[in-house]
Amino acid sequence: MDLKTYKKYWKQIAPVMRKKMTEIKTEMKHGLADKGFSFGKTYESGDEEWSLKADIADTEGNIKATLEFTLYDSEFNEATPAESVCLNVELAGFNATTLARYCPYNYSPDAFTQDVNEIISRIRELEAQDFAQAALNEFNADELLNREFKEHIK
């Protein structure tokens, strides 16, 4: 979709995404600190599709994972209806391992919508505590991520 249309979505949805991201970061804070990690500041990223991101790093600043809220554009995902958007929330390890994900109606015709209120509702329906707990469990337990991270920071 064109930038003007995408910006209309973003301006309405990004503040709700930012609020939910803050809730998830708050829920994960102590579990990360216990292992020597913390969240950095939330920042915007992207070119065709925009995201809010927050990196999780150790005390040396080595990034182990990133929490990301992305507003997918139907055009870049070959989805319908045209000029629609979809929500994706993901915690991914530095090695691109998906540790936790929330993408309502993923791989269904209902994933993308032109209804801003529907996307906002999907964000609000995400239980921050549940997502945070699942994400922490995987962050701490994923053997491949932990092994590769240790090798990466040597």
C-alpha positions in Angstrom: 0.0 0.0 0.0 1.1 3.5 -0.4 2.9 5.3 2.5 0.1 7.7 3.2 -2.4 4.9 3.8 0.1 2.9 5.9 0.9 5.9 8.0 -2.9 6.3 8.8 -2.9 2.8 10.2 0.4 3.3 12.1 -0.6 6.5 13.7 -3.7 4.9 15.3 -2.2 1.5 16.1 1.4 2.2 17.2 0.4 3.9 20.5 -1.6 0.8 21.5 1.3 -1.4 20.5 3.7 0.7 22.5 1.5 0.4 25.6 1.2 -3.4 25.3 4.9 -3.7 24.7 5.5 -1.8 27.9 3.3 -4.2 29.8 5.2 -7.2 28.4 8.5 -5.6 29.2 7.4 -4.9 32.7 6.2 -8.6 33.2 9.6 -9.9 31.9 11.8 -7.4 33.8 12.5 -9.5 36.9 12.9 -12.8 35.1 15.5 -11.2 32.8 17.3 -9.4 35.6 17.7 -12.7 37.5 19.7 -14.0 34.5 21.7 -10.9 34.0 19.7 -9.4 31.2 17.6 -6.3 30.7 15.5 -4.5 28.0 16.8 -1.5 26.1 14.6 1.3 25.1 11.8 0.8 22.7 12.5 2.1 19.2 10.9 2.2 15.8 12.3 0.3 12.8 11.5 -0.8 9.3 11.1 0.4 5.8 8.2 -1.2 4.0 6.6 -2.5 7.2 7.2 -0.7 10.5 7.9 -2.2 13.9 8.4 -1.3 17.5 11.4 -3.1 18.9 13.1 -3.6 22.2 16.4 -5.5 22.5 17.3 -7.8 25.4 21.0 -7.5 26.3 23.4 -8.7 28.9 25.4 -6.3 31.1 28.0 -6.0 28.4 25.5 -4.9 25.8 25.4 -8.1 23.8 21.9 -8.5 22.4 20.5 -12.0 22.9 16.9 -11.4 21.7 14.5 -8.7 20.4 10.8 -8.2 21.3 9.1 -6.9 18.2 5.6 -5.6 17.4 5.2 -5.4 13.6 2.3 -4.0 11.5 2.3 -6.2 8.4 1.2 -4.7 5.1 -1.0 -6.9 2.9 0.8 -5.9 -0.2 4.2 -7.2 0.9 2.6 -10.4 2.2 0.4 -11.0 -0.9 -2.7 -11.0 1.3 -6.2 -9.7 0.9 -8.1 -7.5 1.3 -5.9 -4.9 -0.4 -4.6 -2.1 1.7 -5.0 -4.0 4.9 -2.8 -4.8 7.9 -2.0 -7.6 10.3 -0.5 -7.7 13.8 2.6 -9.8 14.6 4.3 -9.9 18.0 7.4 -11.9 18.4 10.4 -12.5 20.7 13.2 -13.7 18.5 16.7 -14.7 19.5 19.7 -13.0 18.0 20.1 -16.0 15.7 16.5 -15.5 14.4 15.1 -18.3 16.6 11.4 -17.6 17.3 11.0 -17.9 21.1 7.4 -16.6 21.4 4.9 -15.4 18.8 1.4 -13.9 18.7 -0.2 -13.4 15.3 -4.0 -13.6 15.4 -5.6 -15.6 12.6 -2.2 -16.3 11.1 -2.5 -18.2 7.8 -6.2 -17.6 7.5 -8.2 -15.1 5.4 -9.0 -13.2 8.6 -5.4 -12.3 9.5 -5.4 -9.1 7.5 -8.1 -6.4 8.0 -8.8 -2.8 7.1 -10.6 -2.3 10.4 -8.2 -0.4 12.8 -10.4 -1.2 15.7 -10.1 -4.9 15.0 -6.3 -4.7 15.1 -6.5 -2.6 18.3 -8.7 -5.3 19.8 -6.3 -8.0 18.9 -3.5 -6.1 20.7 -5.6 -5.6 23.8 -6.6 -9.3 23.8 -2.9 -10.3 24.1 -2.3 -11.2 27.8 1.0 -9.6 28.7 1.6 -11.8 31.6 1.0 -15.0 29.6 3.1 -13.9 26.7 5.9 -12.8 29.0 6.0 -16.0 30.9 6.0 -18.1 27.7 8.7 -15.9 26.2 10.9 -16.1 29.4 10.6 -19.8 29.5 11.9 -20.1 26.0 14.5 -17.4 26.4 16.0 -19.3 29.3 15.5 -22.8 28.0 16.3 -22.7 24.3 19.5 -24.8 24.1 20.4 -23.7 20.6 20.0 -20.0 21.4 21.9 -20.3 24.7 24.8 -22.2 23.1 25.1 -19.9 20.1 24.9 -16.8 22.3 27.7 -18.1 24.5 29.8 -18.7 21.4 28.9 -15.4 19.9 30.1 -13.3 22.9 33.5 -15.1 23.3 
